[in-house]
Amino acid sequence: MRPTADLPAALEERPPSPLQEIHDEALARVGVRLVLKRDDLVHPDLPGNKWRKLRLNLAAAVESGGQALLTFGGAYSNHLRATAAAGRMLGLATVGVVRGDELAGRPLNPSLARAAADGMRLHFVTRAAYRRKTDPDFLAGLEERFGAFHLVPEGGSNALAVLGCVDLGRELRGHADVVAVACGTGGTLAGLAAGLDDGRRAIGFPVLKGGGFLADDIARLQAEAFGGPRGDWSLDTRFHCGGYARVTPRLRAFAEEFGRLHGLTPDLTYVAKMLLGVRTLAEEGAFAPGTRVAAVITG
Ligand SMILES: *Cc1c(COP(=O)(O)O)cnc(C)c1O
């Protein structure tokens, strides 16, 4: 496949995603102002942080002469779906290596069906094989099978992805004292923290259980992207609600209430956990009165 002529339009810089100030009683009581950074509106086909993370990777694939994009994900991965959509928009072939060979030959779930409809070749592998996703021998085998490709790691987080998220921090300059973001791999936090003004900070809320390990990953991603640490960031690992894609009754009730009050029902896998974290930190007195908190609506 060859890149299509509308490539520049699809990849061009986009206007900053909107900021939406909302009035939240629970936060107002402790003097905290909340704005939502509506990254879910950043791109019509590639909403949220996935567009920011993919943009420079897509440009690299196109510059390499239109190489296929190959990436990894679980059966419900937003990242696989976004990569497939990007490939369709740009006329790039995409290959998704999917965790779980038991899925092969079964009807596709809606997420994978969407990716397949966008032209992604799905390659199901065992969990043991999937764990080798960064192993050079394993990648060489994939290259033999699918031809040369531009590799985007699981969750889309590499140095180019981190660089693509710096703008998210820049767009928040002058608008927020503290920025809150949900973390899967931490790539978005790594970039966003680098774009903030001096004296401003970012808090990441891992959605996986035991997400403390992300601190090392984020430091490594920043070293790859910038040559060293950047920005003031920290993690609060208390709000995973049981683990990735797990939901507690409290989380569900909180998300429904937020939707009723503010007209935006947050996604339960990521955004709701972050918002619950912000609410809890505010109630714990973690933010001085007058603090402006920006919550990134990543999807
Ligand atoms: C993928 C995703 C994230 C996680 O981003 P990382 O850069 O991997 O930390 C957060 N929110 C939403 C909605 C996502 O789809």
The ligand as an SDF file (V2000), in Angstrom:
LIG
                    3D

 15 15  0  0  0  0  0  0  0  0999 V2000
   -4.4980    4.3200   26.3330 C   0  0  0  0  0  0  0  0  0  0  0  0
   -5.2290    5.1900   27.2790 C   0  0  0  0  0  0  0  0  0  0  0  0
   -4.6010    5.7560   28.4170 C   0  0  0  0  0  0  0  0  0  0  0  0
   -3.2060    5.3890   28.8460 C   0  0  0  0  0  0  0  0  0  0  0  0
   -2.1790    6.1250   28.2420 O   0  0  0  0  0  0  0  0  0  0  0  0
   -0.6550    5.7770   28.5760 P   0  0  0  0  0  0  0  0  0  0  0  0
    0.1200    6.7230   27.7330 O   0  0  0  0  0  0  0  0  0  0  0  0
   -0.4350    4.3410   28.1530 O   0  0  0  0  0  0  0  0  0  0  0  0
   -0.4230    5.9350   30.0240 O   0  0  0  0  0  0  0  0  0  0  0  0
   -5.3320    6.6130   29.2180 C   0  0  0  0  0  0  0  0  0  0  0  0
   -6.6260    6.9080   28.9270 N   0  0  0  0  0  0  0  0  0  0  0  0
   -7.2660    6.3770   27.8580 C   0  0  0  0  0  0  0  0  0  0  0  0
   -8.6890    6.7060   27.6290 C   0  0  0  0  0  0  0  0  0  0  0  0
   -6.5880    5.4980   27.0040 C   0  0  0  0  0  0  0  0  0  0  0  0
   -7.2340    4.9450   25.9650 O   0  0  0  0  0  0  0  0  0  0  0  0
  1  2  1  0
  2  3  1  0
  2 14  2  0
  3  4  1  0
  3 10  2  0
  4  5  1  0
  5  6  1  0
  6  7  2  0
  6  8  1  0
  6  9  1  0
 10 11  1  0
 11 12  2  0
 12 13  1  0
 12 14  1  0
 14 15  1  0
M  END
$$$$
